[in-house]
Amino acid sequence: MASIAGLVDSVRNGPPTGSVPATVRILEIDSLKRLVFEGQMLGNCLEGRLHSQVKYVSRVRQRSSSYWSMTILREDGTLDYECLVEVWHLRRGNVIHQAEGPRPRTIPTPEAWYWLSAWCDEQ
């Protein structure tokens, strides 16, 4: 498992060495069906837990949070589900509350952190 310091260094230093062209997509999740699908792709707790699903949906309805999915389409056509992101909408601005990568590794990869950081800077 990568250390937090290693993840921060990868964000500062740019995309991983030897990177190849790919399409990065960060898309807001706008339905429970899509949220469950994204959870299945990452193998997280959303798949079969009604309590978790209700908690997430209530936050979206209140507009206290929004949820985003990051995928990377590789040159060879492989689609990687990189992470699920919860953004809290606070008076002082938006804050990423959590970002969860695929199981069994729940921390997003250094590549995902890099693109997530770039996305935040654009926002």
N, C-alpha and C positions, 0 to 999 in steps of 0.2 A: 504494500500500500504506500502510495506517495505521501510525503509529508506536506503539510500546509506550506512550509517555506519553499519546497520544490514547486508547488503549484503557483505560488506568487511569483517566483523567478520565471516560470514559463510564461506567465502573462506579461511580465515586464520585457522579456527578451523576444517576443514575437512568436509566430507559429513554430511548431516543432521542426527541427532540422530535417531536411529531406522531404518537406511537404510537397504534395502533388496537388494539382488543381482539383477542386471539389466545390459543390454548391452547398452552402450552409443556409438552412431555413430555420427561422425562429418565428413561430406562429402562435397567436393567442388561441387558447382552447376555449371554445364557446358553447360546449354542450357536455352534459354528463356522459353521454355515449362516447364522445371523443376523449374525455378524461379517463374513462375506464379503459378504452383502447390503448391510450398512451401508457397507462399503468401496466397493462398486459405486456406491451412491448419492452418495458423496462423491468418487469417482474417485481413490481412494488406492491404495497399493501392496498392499493385501490381496487385491485381486481375482484376480491371477494368480500370486502368488508363494507357493509352498508353504513356503519357508523362513520368511517373515514369519508365515504362518498358524500354523506349528508353534511358533514363538517365543511368540506370543500365547496359544495354547492351553496351553502348558506353564506359563506364568505364572499362568493362571487355575486350573489344576489344583493348583498349589502354594499357591494363595490368597495369593500375594505381590502380585497385581494383580487388579483387576476393570476391566471395560470398560463404558462407558455411552454411550448415543446420545441426542443432543438433537435433537428436531424441533419445529417450530412450525407449528401449523395456523392459517392465516389465516382471516379472516372470509369471504373469497370461496371457501373450500374448498381453497386451494392448500396443499400440505404441503411445507415447506422442511426439508431435512436440513441442520442447522446445524453439528454437530461430533460427533466421536468423541473420547471422553475416557478416558484411562488413569489409574486411581487406584492408587497404591502403598499397600499396607497395611504400615505400619511400627510398631515398638514405641511410638514417640512419638505415633502417630495416623496418620490417612489424609492423603495428600498427592497433589494432582493432578500427575502426572508430565508428561503432555502432553495437549494438546487440539488436534485437527486439524480445520480447516474444509474446505469443498469446494474442489476444484481449479478453476481454476488458483491461486486464493488459498488458501494453506494455513493462514493465521492465521484463527481464528474472527472473525466480524464483531463490532463493538462491541455489538450487540444480544445476540449469543450470550454474550459475556463478561459482560454485565450479568446475564443469567439464570443463568449458571454460578456467578457470585459469590453470587447470592441463594440458589441451591441449596446451595452450600457452607455458607453461614451457617445454613441450616436443619438441615443434617446435624450 
